[in-house]
Amino acid sequence: MKQRDISQAELAQLLRDEGWDKPLAPVRLKTLKPWHQAVFWGLRLYIVVMLIIVIWAFGHGHF
């Protein structure tokens, strides 16, 4: 497959057509509902427990 060189003007037109030359919308923090926070804390706890199990298993040669 042969590649075609793209001129600066074509590239600039593509950027304008696709809207890539406009600034991104601002990003704001979203306030989480209590159940969302509970789920995320549960995931953090799960990760910590899994890390402890992996470290224990490596330490005792179970892998």
Biopython code that builds the backbone (N, CA, C, O; Angstrom):
import numpy as np
from Bio.PDB.StructureBuilder import StructureBuilder

atoms = [
    (1, "MET", "N", (0.852, -1.174, 0.000)),
    (1, "MET", "CA", (0.000, 0.000, 0.000)),
    (1, "MET", "C", (0.898, 1.237, 0.000)),
    (1, "MET", "O", (1.779, 1.372, 0.848)),
    (2, "LYS", "N", (0.674, 2.109, -0.928)),
    (2, "LYS", "CA", (1.491, 3.312, -1.066)),
    (2, "LYS", "C", (0.909, 4.430, -0.205)),
    (2, "LYS", "O", (-0.294, 4.690, -0.223)),
    (3, "GLN", "N", (1.794, 5.083, 0.549)),
    (3, "GLN", "CA", (1.351, 6.205, 1.378)),
    (3, "GLN", "C", (1.382, 7.478, 0.550)),
    (3, "GLN", "O", (2.231, 7.656, -0.323)),
    (4, "ARG", "N", (0.439, 8.355, 0.846)),
    (4, "ARG", "CA", (0.344, 9.626, 0.138)),
    (4, "ARG", "C", (0.794, 10.736, 1.080)),
    (4, "ARG", "O", (0.382, 10.779, 2.239)),
    (5, "ASP", "N", (1.630, 11.624, 0.586)),
    (5, "ASP", "CA", (2.042, 12.771, 1.393)),
    (5, "ASP", "C", (0.875, 13.741, 1.505)),
    (5, "ASP", "O", (0.168, 14.006, 0.533)),
    (6, "ILE", "N", (0.691, 14.263, 2.709)),
    (6, "ILE", "CA", (-0.397, 15.206, 2.962)),
    (6, "ILE", "C", (0.214, 16.586, 3.133)),
    (6, "ILE", "O", (1.183, 16.766, 3.870)),
    (7, "SER", "N", (-0.360, 17.540, 2.451)),
    (7, "SER", "CA", (0.168, 18.905, 2.544)),
    (7, "SER", "C", (-0.281, 19.539, 3.854)),
    (7, "SER", "O", (-1.225, 19.079, 4.496)),
    (8, "GLN", "N", (0.406, 20.591, 4.229)),
    (8, "GLN", "CA", (0.051, 21.329, 5.451)),
    (8, "GLN", "C", (-1.358, 21.889, 5.348)),
    (8, "GLN", "O", (-2.091, 21.907, 6.337)),
    (9, "ALA", "N", (-1.747, 22.347, 4.161)),
    (9, "ALA", "CA", (-3.083, 22.921, 3.978)),
    (9, "ALA", "C", (-4.156, 21.838, 4.161)),
    (9, "ALA", "O", (-5.189, 22.087, 4.782)),
    (10, "GLU", "N", (-3.908, 20.632, 3.616)),
    (10, "GLU", "CA", (-4.864, 19.534, 3.777)),
    (10, "GLU", "C", (-4.989, 19.134, 5.245)),
    (10, "GLU", "O", (-6.087, 18.880, 5.742)),
    (11, "LEU", "N", (-3.851, 19.084, 5.928)),
    (11, "LEU", "CA", (-3.860, 18.734, 7.339)),
    (11, "LEU", "C", (-4.609, 19.784, 8.155)),
    (11, "LEU", "O", (-5.399, 19.441, 9.034)),
    (12, "ALA", "N", (-4.362, 21.063, 7.865)),
    (12, "ALA", "CA", (-5.050, 22.140, 8.579)),
    (12, "ALA", "C", (-6.554, 22.074, 8.323)),
    (12, "ALA", "O", (-7.348, 22.298, 9.236)),
    (13, "GLN", "N", (-6.948, 21.768, 7.091)),
    (13, "GLN", "CA", (-8.376, 21.653, 6.768)),
    (13, "GLN", "C", (-9.012, 20.481, 7.511)),
    (13, "GLN", "O", (-10.129, 20.592, 8.015)),
    (14, "LEU", "N", (-8.301, 19.365, 7.575)),
    (14, "LEU", "CA", (-8.809, 18.209, 8.315)),
    (14, "LEU", "C", (-9.013, 18.556, 9.787)),
    (14, "LEU", "O", (-10.040, 18.215, 10.374)),
    (15, "LEU", "N", (-8.025, 19.242, 10.387)),
    (15, "LEU", "CA", (-8.147, 19.644, 11.795)),
    (15, "LEU", "C", (-9.364, 20.532, 12.007)),
    (15, "LEU", "O", (-10.092, 20.363, 12.985)),
    (16, "ARG", "N", (-9.591, 21.475, 11.100)),
    (16, "ARG", "CA", (-10.764, 22.351, 11.217)),
    (16, "ARG", "C", (-12.060, 21.561, 11.027)),
    (16, "ARG", "O", (-13.012, 21.740, 11.786)),
    (17, "ASP", "N", (-12.097, 20.693, 10.020)),
    (17, "ASP", "CA", (-13.306, 19.913, 9.743)),
    (17, "ASP", "C", (-13.695, 19.013, 10.917)),
    (17, "ASP", "O", (-14.878, 18.849, 11.215)),
    (18, "GLU", "N", (-12.707, 18.440, 11.570)),
    (18, "GLU", "CA", (-12.965, 17.518, 12.675)),
    (18, "GLU", "C", (-13.134, 18.231, 14.018)),
    (18, "GLU", "O", (-13.516, 17.598, 15.002)),
    (19, "GLY", "N", (-12.858, 19.522, 14.074)),
    (19, "GLY", "CA", (-13.016, 20.281, 15.306)),
    (19, "GLY", "C", (-11.864, 20.112, 16.281)),
    (19, "GLY", "O", (-12.013, 20.396, 17.470)),
    (20, "TRP", "N", (-10.711, 19.651, 15.791)),
    (20, "TRP", "CA", (-9.568, 19.412, 16.664)),
    (20, "TRP", "C", (-8.840, 20.705, 17.014)),
    (20, "TRP", "O", (-7.976, 20.708, 17.890)),
    (21, "ASP", "N", (-9.172, 21.785, 16.352)),
    (21, "ASP", "CA", (-8.509, 23.054, 16.622)),
    (21, "ASP", "C", (-9.197, 23.834, 17.741)),
    (21, "ASP", "O", (-8.700, 24.877, 18.166)),
    (22, "LYS", "N", (-10.341, 23.332, 18.220)),
    (22, "LYS", "CA", (-11.066, 24.003, 19.295)),
    (22, "LYS", "C", (-10.563, 23.498, 20.647)),
    (22, "LYS", "O", (-10.197, 22.329, 20.767)),
    (23, "PRO", "N", (-10.539, 24.361, 21.663)),
    (23, "PRO", "CA", (-10.089, 23.903, 22.986)),
    (23, "PRO", "C", (-11.078, 22.891, 23.576)),
    (23, "PRO", "O", (-12.272, 22.910, 23.275)),
    (24, "LEU", "N", (-10.549, 22.018, 24.415)),
    (24, "LEU", "CA", (-11.377, 21.024, 25.072)),
    (24, "LEU", "C", (-12.245, 21.663, 26.143)),
    (24, "LEU", "O", (-11.895, 22.698, 26.710)),
    (25, "ALA", "N", (-13.371, 21.037, 26.410)),
    (25, "ALA", "CA", (-14.252, 21.526, 27.469)),
    (25, "ALA", "C", (-13.550, 21.357, 28.817)),
    (25, "ALA", "O", (-12.802, 20.398, 29.003)),
    (26, "PRO", "N", (-13.781, 22.273, 29.755)),
    (26, "PRO", "CA", (-13.135, 22.142, 31.061)),
    (26, "PRO", "C", (-13.610, 20.883, 31.791)),
    (26, "PRO", "O", (-14.753, 20.451, 31.642)),
    (27, "VAL", "N", (-12.717, 20.316, 32.570)),
    (27, "VAL", "CA", (-13.029, 19.110, 33.337)),
    (27, "VAL", "C", (-13.214, 19.512, 34.797)),
    (27, "VAL", "O", (-12.361, 20.174, 35.389)),
    (28, "ARG", "N", (-14.336, 19.101, 35.359)),
    (28, "ARG", "CA", (-14.615, 19.422, 36.753)),
    (28, "ARG", "C", (-14.804, 18.134, 37.539)),
    (28, "ARG", "O", (-15.226, 17.115, 36.990)),
    (29, "LEU", "N", (-14.491, 18.187, 38.817)),
    (29, "LEU", "CA", (-14.719, 17.036, 39.678)),
    (29, "LEU", "C", (-16.214, 16.810, 39.847)),
    (29, "LEU", "O", (-16.992, 17.758, 39.954)),
    (30, "LYS", "N", (-16.598, 15.561, 39.869)),
    (30, "LYS", "CA", (-18.004, 15.214, 40.069)),
    (30, "LYS", "C", (-18.173, 14.691, 41.485)),
    (30, "LYS", "O", (-17.385, 13.869, 41.953)),
    (31, "THR", "N", (-19.186, 15.166, 42.148)),
    (31, "THR", "CA", (-19.477, 14.688, 43.497)),
    (31, "THR", "C", (-20.111, 13.307, 43.384)),
    (31, "THR", "O", (-21.117, 13.121, 42.699)),
    (32, "LEU", "N", (-19.501, 12.343, 44.071)),
    (32, "LEU", "CA", (-20.003, 10.976, 44.017)),
    (32, "LEU", "C", (-21.100, 10.764, 45.059)),
    (32, "LEU", "O", (-21.092, 11.366, 46.133)),
    (33, "LYS", "N", (-22.029, 9.899, 44.712)),
    (33, "LYS", "CA", (-23.067, 9.511, 45.664)),
    (33, "LYS", "C", (-22.434, 8.584, 46.697)),
    (33, "LYS", "O", (-21.406, 7.964, 46.426)),
    (34, "PRO", "N", (-23.035, 8.488, 47.869)),
    (34, "PRO", "CA", (-22.445, 7.630, 48.914)),
    (34, "PRO", "C", (-22.229, 6.184, 48.469)),
    (34, "PRO", "O", (-21.226, 5.580, 48.849)),
    (35, "TRP", "N", (-23.136, 5.610, 47.677)),
    (35, "TRP", "CA", (-22.940, 4.224, 47.269)),
    (35, "TRP", "C", (-21.793, 4.089, 46.283)),
    (35, "TRP", "O", (-21.125, 3.055, 46.250)),
    (36, "HIS", "N", (-21.550, 5.142, 45.463)),
    (36, "HIS", "CA", (-20.374, 5.132, 44.584)),
    (36, "HIS", "C", (-19.101, 5.115, 45.425)),
    (36, "HIS", "O", (-18.170, 4.358, 45.149)),
    (37, "GLN", "N", (-19.075, 5.957, 46.448)),
    (37, "GLN", "CA", (-17.903, 6.014, 47.314)),
    (37, "GLN", "C", (-17.680, 4.679, 48.002)),
    (37, "GLN", "O", (-16.538, 4.240, 48.144)),
    (38, "ALA", "N", (-18.755, 4.028, 48.432)),
    (38, "ALA", "CA", (-18.630, 2.724, 49.090)),
    (38, "ALA", "C", (-18.057, 1.685, 48.128)),
    (38, "ALA", "O", (-17.225, 0.866, 48.518)),
    (39, "VAL", "N", (-18.503, 1.719, 46.876)),
    (39, "VAL", "CA", (-17.983, 0.778, 45.880)),
    (39, "VAL", "C", (-16.499, 1.005, 45.660)),
    (39, "VAL", "O", (-15.728, 0.046, 45.616)),
    (40, "PHE", "N", (-16.085, 2.254, 45.522)),
    (40, "PHE", "CA", (-14.658, 2.537, 45.306)),
    (40, "PHE", "C", (-13.821, 2.146, 46.510)),
    (40, "PHE", "O", (-12.712, 1.638, 46.342)),
    (41, "TRP", "N", (-14.323, 2.370, 47.729)),
    (41, "TRP", "CA", (-13.576, 1.944, 48.917)),
    (41, "TRP", "C", (-13.510, 0.425, 48.983)),
    (41, "TRP", "O", (-12.502, -0.132, 49.419)),
    (42, "GLY", "N", (-14.566, -0.246, 48.558)),
    (42, "GLY", "CA", (-14.548, -1.700, 48.493)),
    (42, "GLY", "C", (-13.504, -2.204, 47.508)),
    (42, "GLY", "O", (-12.810, -3.182, 47.786)),
    (43, "LEU", "N", (-13.388, -1.545, 46.359)),
    (43, "LEU", "CA", (-12.362, -1.926, 45.384)),
    (43, "LEU", "C", (-10.951, -1.709, 45.938)),
    (43, "LEU", "O", (-10.059, -2.530, 45.724)),
    (44, "ARG", "N", (-10.762, -0.610, 46.643)),
    (44, "ARG", "CA", (-9.446, -0.361, 47.250)),
    (44, "ARG", "C", (-9.111, -1.447, 48.264)),
    (44, "ARG", "O", (-7.990, -1.955, 48.297)),
    (45, "LEU", "N", (-10.091, -1.797, 49.088)),
    (45, "LEU", "CA", (-9.879, -2.849, 50.080)),
    (45, "LEU", "C", (-9.571, -4.181, 49.398)),
    (45, "LEU", "O", (-8.684, -4.911, 49.841)),
    (46, "TYR", "N", (-10.286, -4.498, 48.337)),
    (46, "TYR", "CA", (-10.055, -5.726, 47.581)),
    (46, "TYR", "C", (-8.621, -5.766, 47.047)),
    (46, "TYR", "O", (-7.950, -6.794, 47.142)),
    (47, "ILE", "N", (-8.156, -4.657, 46.491)),
    (47, "ILE", "CA", (-6.791, -4.598, 45.951)),
    (47, "ILE", "C", (-5.771, -4.829, 47.060)),
    (47, "ILE", "O", (-4.810, -5.573, 46.870)),
    (48, "VAL", "N", (-5.969, -4.201, 48.209)),
    (48, "VAL", "CA", (-5.040, -4.378, 49.325)),
    (48, "VAL", "C", (-5.022, -5.830, 49.786)),
    (48, "VAL", "O", (-3.951, -6.385, 50.034)),
    (49, "VAL", "N", (-6.188, -6.449, 49.905)),
    (49, "VAL", "CA", (-6.261, -7.849, 50.325)),
    (49, "VAL", "C", (-5.556, -8.747, 49.304)),
    (49, "VAL", "O", (-4.807, -9.647, 49.686)),
    (50, "MET", "N", (-5.789, -8.511, 48.017)),
    (50, "MET", "CA", (-5.141, -9.323, 46.980)),
    (50, "MET", "C", (-3.615, -9.152, 47.017)),
    (50, "MET", "O", (-2.878, -10.122, 46.841)),
    (51, "LEU", "N", (-3.149, -7.932, 47.244)),
    (51, "LEU", "CA", (-1.703, -7.705, 47.352)),
    (51, "LEU", "C", (-1.119, -8.457, 48.544)),
    (51, "LEU", "O", (-0.044, -9.048, 48.441)),
    (52, "ILE", "N", (-1.814, -8.438, 49.659)),
    (52, "ILE", "CA", (-1.349, -9.166, 50.847)),
    (52, "ILE", "C", (-1.279, -10.661, 50.556)),
    (52, "ILE", "O", (-0.315, -11.325, 50.937)),
    (53, "ILE", "N", (-2.296, -11.194, 49.882)),
    (53, "ILE", "CA", (-2.296, -12.622, 49.546)),
    (53, "ILE", "C", (-1.138, -12.961, 48.607)),
    (53, "ILE", "O", (-0.465, -13.973, 48.800)),
    (54, "VAL", "N", (-0.903, -12.141, 47.609)),
    (54, "VAL", "CA", (0.199, -12.394, 46.660)),
    (54, "VAL", "C", (1.545, -12.317, 47.367)),
    (54, "VAL", "O", (2.405, -13.170, 47.148)),
    (55, "ILE", "N", (1.740, -11.321, 48.202)),
    (55, "ILE", "CA", (3.002, -11.191, 48.940)),
    (55, "ILE", "C", (3.184, -12.391, 49.866)),
    (55, "ILE", "O", (4.286, -12.934, 49.952)),
    (56, "TRP", "N", (2.131, -12.815, 50.557)),
    (56, "TRP", "CA", (2.211, -13.993, 51.432)),
    (56, "TRP", "C", (2.542, -15.246, 50.632)),
    (56, "TRP", "O", (3.366, -16.054, 51.060)),
    (57, "ALA", "N", (1.905, -15.416, 49.469)),
    (57, "ALA", "CA", (2.136, -16.604, 48.647)),
    (57, "ALA", "C", (3.572, -16.638, 48.125)),
    (57, "ALA", "O", (4.209, -17.692, 48.138)),
    (58, "PHE", "N", (4.080, -15.513, 47.672)),
    (58, "PHE", "CA", (5.469, -15.470, 47.211)),
    (58, "PHE", "C", (6.415, -15.750, 48.374)),
    (58, "PHE", "O", (7.417, -16.449, 48.216)),
    (59, "GLY", "N", (6.095, -15.209, 49.527)),
    (59, "GLY", "CA", (6.946, -15.418, 50.692)),
    (59, "GLY", "C", (6.993, -16.865, 51.171)),
    (59, "GLY", "O", (7.988, -17.304, 51.749)),
    (60, "HIS", "N", (5.929, -17.589, 50.932)),
    (60, "HIS", "CA", (5.867, -18.988, 51.378)),
    (60, "HIS", "C", (6.102, -19.978, 50.230)),
    (60, "HIS", "O", (5.970, -21.187, 50.418)),
    (61, "GLY", "N", (6.448, -19.469, 49.050)),
    (61, "GLY", "CA", (6.787, -20.332, 47.920)),
    (61, "GLY", "C", (5.640, -21.119, 47.334)),
    (61, "GLY", "O", (5.837, -22.244, 46.876)),
    (62, "HIS", "N", (4.445, -20.556, 47.336)),
    (62, "HIS", "CA", (3.290, -21.261, 46.792)),
    (62, "HIS", "C", (3.099, -21.015, 45.308)),
    (62, "HIS", "O", (2.143, -21.526, 44.724)),
    (63, "PHE", "N", (3.979, -20.249, 44.678)),
    (63, "PHE", "CA", (3.845, -20.004, 43.237)),
    (63, "PHE", "C", (4.830, -20.837, 42.495)),
    (63, "PHE", "O", (4.884, -20.782, 41.266)),
]
sb = StructureBuilder()
sb.init_structure("model")
sb.init_model(0)
sb.init_chain("A")
sb.init_seg("    ")
for serial, (resi, resn, name, xyz) in enumerate(atoms, 1):
    if name == "N":
        sb.init_residue(resn, " ", resi, " ")
    sb.init_atom(name, np.array(xyz, "f"), 0.0, 1.0, " ", f" {name:<3s}", serial, name[0])
structure = sb.get_structure()
